[in-house]
Amino acid sequence: MNAIELETRYSAHNYAPLPVVLARGQGAHLWDTAGRRYIDMMSAYSAASHGHGHPRILAALAAQAERLAVPSRAYYNDRLGPFLEELCKLTSLDAALPMNTGAEAVETAIKAARRWGYRVKGIARDRAEIIVANGNFHGRTTTVVSASTEPDYRDGFGPFTPGFRAVAFGDLGAVERAITPRTAAVLIEPIQGEAGIIVPPAGWLLGLRRICDAHGVLLILDEVQSGLGRTGAWFAFQHEGIRPDGVILGKALGGGVLPVSAFVAHREVMDVFTPGSHGSTFCGSAPRSIPTSRARARRASACWRKACCRRRRTRRSFAWRRRSSSRARISTGRSIASRRSCASSTARAGARVRRDRL
Ligand SMILES: Cc1ncc(COP(=O)(O)O)c(C=O)c1O
């Protein structure tokens, strides 16, 4: 059996890949098993924002893996502290909790918000609510799809986790009307990445910040997609000069070599976690601190600026670009529709991948 047949035979069919078998990546390029070169406009949905096989990241990864790879959080290690410090400085927040995937970091944020709701805000036990947006995408775990408004992500996976209220994205009035004394948090993507790349009206984040402050509600931003340089700033929230109470990072945080995510928050929010209340076996592994540094993230940003230039030529790239000081616009290869149907997904992606035969 060839690679496609093997994958089809032994894999769950939860993806519908293009009939291209990739074998190598370097910078902005990918090569298939037949030696054809492609410009990688997809960049693993921004997980490879640094480009493939960045030599400094690979060297650091190899050196760290040889020195100490998986120490577990049962001990301290000499890499985790500097990594967490970097995350906190970058986001101007106080404490970080690393996880593996974006969905896990969202789960972490949900747990933090709920416990904060009970222990700090005084919401009655098990009654906390989190406001999310219609058309959101925060990942695919059971609790996270409970917050989704997309039927295809939920179909057949109930019963769902209660405690989410969805409102129109970009509608400040709807958010304010949805807030009750039970509301612990507003969890929102600054720019929606799945619902068709929705850029909210200018002032949306600023308005959310004011509403959350007025009602004693946490503002948690999912910057898994929009963060780390993809809008021309480190984070999309910086375009409106606000500071969230918590921010969720993933994808490019792993430098294109490891699954690394994090929930970063104010100390008051993070302090709801006590030993045993949350964790993951690999969340303290030393090499995960390798890909993150300001210089590397800056490089990610530069990569995407380059991708934007390409977009003008190809009109088919996957890049965030800055529109004005307060607004950002995204052009992407992925939409909800592309996940909705395998067939249309393949067709759309096929249109997106620009094959560059040498
Ligand atoms: C905004 C956002 N949050 C969370 C996730 C989930 O990340 P992961 O696929 O690593 O679980 C994604 C993935 O696309 C995302 O775009």
The ligand as an SDF file (V2000), in Angstrom:
LIG
                    3D

 16 16  0  0  0  0  0  0  0  0999 V2000
   -8.8830   30.3380   17.9260 C   0  0  0  0  0  0  0  0  0  0  0  0
   -8.5490   28.8930   18.1590 C   0  0  0  0  0  0  0  0  0  0  0  0
   -8.6060   28.4110   19.4110 N   0  0  0  0  0  0  0  0  0  0  0  0
   -8.3100   27.1190   19.6660 C   0  0  0  0  0  0  0  0  0  0  0  0
   -7.9400   26.2530   18.6630 C   0  0  0  0  0  0  0  0  0  0  0  0
   -7.6460   24.8210   18.9770 C   0  0  0  0  0  0  0  0  0  0  0  0
   -6.2900   24.5440   18.8610 O   0  0  0  0  0  0  0  0  0  0  0  0
   -5.8040   23.0300   18.7360 P   0  0  0  0  0  0  0  0  0  0  0  0
   -6.2090   22.5410   17.3810 O   0  0  0  0  0  0  0  0  0  0  0  0
   -4.3040   23.0950   18.9090 O   0  0  0  0  0  0  0  0  0  0  0  0
   -6.4690   22.2650   19.8290 O   0  0  0  0  0  0  0  0  0  0  0  0
   -7.8540   26.7230   17.3520 C   0  0  0  0  0  0  0  0  0  0  0  0
   -7.4750   25.8190   16.2440 C   0  0  0  0  0  0  0  0  0  0  0  0
   -7.5950   26.0970   15.0910 O   0  0  0  0  0  0  0  0  0  0  0  0
   -8.1830   28.0760   17.0840 C   0  0  0  0  0  0  0  0  0  0  0  0
   -8.1440   28.5710   15.8440 O   0  0  0  0  0  0  0  0  0  0  0  0
  1  2  1  0
  2  3  1  0
  2 15  2  0
  3  4  2  0
  4  5  1  0
  5  6  1  0
  5 12  2  0
  6  7  1  0
  7  8  1  0
  8  9  2  0
  8 10  1  0
  8 11  1  0
 12 13  1  0
 12 15  1  0
 13 14  2  0
 15 16  1  0
M  END
$$$$
